[in-house]
Amino acid sequence: MKKTMLAFAASMLCIATGASAQSTVQISGTSDIYVGSMKMAGDGDRRNVVNSGGLTTSWFGFTGTEDLGGGLKAKFQLTSFLQTDTGTQGRFTGDTFFSRDANISLSGGFGSVLLGRWMAPNFLPSVVANPLGDSFTFSPLILHMDVPLFNATGWPATVPSDTGWSNQIAYTTPDIGGFKANLQYQFGEQNGDSGKKNVGANFFYFGGPLTLTGFYERAQISNPGQGTYLGTTKKDWMLGGAYDFKMVKPYLTYGQSKADNRDVKAKTLQVGASAPIGAGALVASWAKTKLSGADMDRKTLTVGYDYNLSKRTDVYAMVMNDKITHYNSGTSYGVGIRHRF
């Protein structure tokens, strides 16, 4: 009997060990905080702040994969944004808890299929095609696309429906010679099946020093969380690229955005560059958005230096000037630290 029990325990241990070898779960994230003196175009007074997310929106969460055999893998992502300066969950009041990611996917030789909340088509192309990445504080391209100014200017974000889409199904192609694409569809989930939806696609090409990317979106549903009708159909697209010359890496993007119920079209051009200096990089980016039909444009320039203390920790200093037609300009300064775990 004892031998039988020992054999059973040994077999169960082998099974458990084999299962754990096939599955992985990770806790990861980024904590980013800066001290700054902020004044955007149209602001009346300067704000002195200790804020979260100078170069990257702080986040944490859980990801995991399981090898199902035959080249098939299952993956989940549950990640949440965080305001490091206050400990508050989310990017803003009312943000859903896992607004960064909440999805499950299957991948194999066919590519991958994902269900749940994930990046919108606009997000990753805008990040890889500008030298300040996903900075919602200092990147001119991200500010023009994604961040409306809460002041007298009333400047609108050109992206129609957040940087992440809920209730979506996304197909990612296999990597073919450095080329990969995503096709995305967000269900409206409205009673009576009103037919409202978001559809979009993006692509990426990484070939040695050359990076090419772009996206297209046709959005009718708001985000995050349970989508509601935007009241119109909004379309936006962008093409961008970069080339690494080692001594300097220039960036270039151009895109347009328009809503069906408005005559105003937003046209955004961004040029930038990064250059390695010591253990860090000097970065600069300039963006101009012209609102045709509204006799209004916005120009934003950021110059800064990002220094790597280690592979996971860096410190940075940024200066940004922001101008909008008919409004007073503003200049912002910030120094911060970012840690990835």
N, C-alpha and C positions, 0 to 999 in steps of 0.2 A: 504493500500500500504506500509506504514511504517512498519507494523508488518510483511508483506511478505518479505521486504528487510532485516529486522533484523533476521528473521528466516533463510533466505538464507545465510547471512553473518555468522551466528552462525554455520550453517551446513558446510560451506566452511572452517571455522576455525577448526572444529572438524576433517575434512578430512585432512587438512594440518598438524594438530597436530599428527594425526595417522600416516601419511606418514613419518613425521620427526622421530617418535618413531621407525619406522621400518628401518631407514637408518642412517648411521653414516659416517662422513668424518673426517679424522685426518691429521694434519700436524706434521710430526715427522722427526727425523734425529739424527746424531751424528757429533759433531765437535771435532776433535782431532789434536793437534799441539804439536810439541816437538822441543827442542834445542839439537843439536847433533854434534859430531865430528865423521865423517864417513870415514872409509877406508875398502873397501872390498878386497878380494883376487884378486891380479892382478892389483889393482889401483896403479898408480904412486905417486899421491899426496893425502894428506888428505883433506877432505872438511868439513868446519865448516858451519852448516846450521841452519836455522829455517824452518822446513818443516811440511807439513800436513801428518797426518796418521801414527803416530808412532805405535799404537796398532790396530786402526781401520781406514779404509779409510773413510774420512769424506763424509757425504752425507745428503741430505734432500729430502723431497718429500711428496706426498699425497697418502693416502690409504683410501678406503671406502668400506663398506659392506651394502647390502640391504637384509632384510629378505623377501623372496618371498612367505613364507608360506609353510606348509607341510614339513618342514625340509630343504627346498631348499634355498640357499643363493647365491647372486651375489657379487663379489668382484672385485675391480680394484686396481692396483698399478702403480703409476707414480713417480719414485724416481731417483734422479740424483746425481752423485758423485761431490765432490767439493774439491778444494785445498785451505784449510783454510789460509795458509800462504800468498797467493797472491789474493784470491778471484776468481781464475780462475775456470771455469766450467770443469768438467771431470777429469779423472785420468791422462790423457796425452793429448798432442796436437792432435786434430782430433777425440777425443772420442765423441761419440754421446751424445746428451743432456740427455736423460733418459736411459743411458747405464746400470744402476743398475736394474731397473724394468720398463716395459711398457707392461702391460697385463690386461686381464679380465678373470675371472674364475667363474665357477658354482660349488657349492659343496652341498653335501647331504649325505644320508646314503650310497651311492655308492662310496664315496670318493670325488674327485674333478677333473675337466678337465679345463686346463688353455691354453689360446692362447696368443702368443706375445713373448716379451723378458723376460727372467727369468734366474735364476741360472743354470749353466751347471751342469751335474751330479757330476763332480769332486769337486765342491766348498764346499758345506756344510759338507760332510764327512771329508774333510781335516781340517775344522775349529773345529768340535767337537772332533776330535781325537788328538789334540795337545794342550798343556797348554797355548800357546800364541795366540790361536784363529786365527782370520783373519788378523794378522799383516803382511803386505807386506814389512815391514821394519826390523822387528826383529825376526819373526818366522822362524826357520831353514827349517821346512817342506814347508811352503808357498813359501819361497825364492827359494828352490830347484825345486818346482813344477811349479811355476807361473812367476818367475821374472828372465829373462835373464840379465846377467851382461853386461852393456854397456862399456866394457873395452877390454883390449888386450886378455883376456882369450877366448872370444867368447862362453862362457858357455850358452847352450840352456835351455829354459824352457822345462820341461818334459810334461806339459799339452799341448795338441795339438791345442786347439782352444778357448782360453780365459776362464774366470770363469763364463761367462754368454753367453747364446745362444739366438740369434734373430730368428724370424720367426718359432717358435717352437710350438708344441702341446705337452702337458705334462699331464699324468694321475697320480694322487696320490691315493693310496689305503686308505681305512679307517684304523684307528688305531685298530689293533687287538692284544690285550694283550701287548701293548708296542711296537709292530712291525708295521712299516710303510715303504712303498716303492714308488719310483717315476719311471715312464717309460717315456722317452723323445725322441722326433724326431724333427730334424730341417730340413726344406725344403731348398734345394739349390737355388730355384727360378731362375735358369739359363735359358736363351732362348734355345729353342729346347729340354728342359727337359733332360739334360745330365745324370740325375740319381744320381748326387752327393748329399750327405746328411750326416748329423750327427745323430747317434743313441746312446743312453746310458741309464743307469739305476743306481739307488743307493738304499740303504736300511738303516734303522735305527732301533735299538732296545734299548729302555730305560726301564730297569727292576730294580728298586731300585738303588743300588749303581753301577750296571753294565751298561756300554754303549758299544754297538757293531755297527759298520758301515762299509760301503764299497761302491765302485762304479766301473763301467766299461763304457768306451767310445770307439766308433769307429768313428773317425772324418775325414771328407773330405772338410769341409767348414770352412773358417775363420770367425772370429767375431772381433768387434761388427759390427752392421749395415748390409748392404746388403752383404751377403756372397759371397766370391769368392773361387775358387778351390785352395786348399793348394798345389796341385801338387803331392800329394801322399795320401795314407791312413795311418793314425796314430791311434794306439791303446794304451790305458793305463788303468790300474786298480789299486786299492788299497784296502786293508783290514786294519781295525784299531779298537781299543777299549780302554776303560779306566775303572778303578774300584776305587770307592771312599771308602777308609778306614777311612774317617773322619780326621785322623791325616795327611794323605798324599794321593794324588790321582795320581797313575802312568798312563802313556799313552804309547801306542805302535802302530806303523803303519808299513806296508811294501807294496810296490807297484812296478810295472814295466811299462815301456813305450818304444814303438818301432815304427819306420816308415818303411813302406814296401820297400822304395827305399834306405834304409841304413842298414848296418850290425850292427850298434851300438845299444845296448839295455841299457837303463837306469834302474838301480835297486836302489830303495831308501828305507832305513831303518831309522825310527825315534823313539827315546825313550825320554820320558819326565816325568815331575812330577810337581805337585803344592801342596803346604802345607800352610794352613791358619796360619797366624801369626798376632795377633792383629786384626785390622780392615781391613787387606789386606791379600795378599798371596805372598809367595815366589814361583817363577816359574823358571823352567829350562827345556831346550829342546836341544837335539843333533840329528843332521841328517847327514847321509852319503849317497851319491849317487855315485855309481860305473858305469862308462860308459864302459861296456864290449865291447871289440873290438877296444877301443880307448886308452887303457892303461892310464886312467885318472880317478881320483875321486875327490870328493869335500866333505869336512867335516866342519860343522858349529855348533857352540855351543853358546847358549844364556842363561844368568842367569840374573834375575831381580826381582824387587819387585813392586807390584801394590797395592796402598793404597786407600781405599774408603773414600772419604770425606763425601759422602752421597750416597743415592741409585742411583743417576744419575750422580755424578761427582767423578772421581778418578784421582790420580796422580801416575806416574810411573817412574822408573829408570831402564835402561837396559844396559848390556854390552854384546857384541857379538864378537866372534872370527871366522874368515872365512879362510879356507885353500883350495887350489886347486893344484893338482899335477903340478909340473914344474913352479909354479908361487909363488911370494912372498905372504905371508899371510897378513891379515889385521884385525885390531881390531876397533870396533865402540862403541861409548858411546852415550847415549841419556837420557834426562829427559823430561817428557811431562805431559800434562793434557788432559783429555777426558771428554766431557759433552754430555749427551744424553737428547734429548728434544722431 
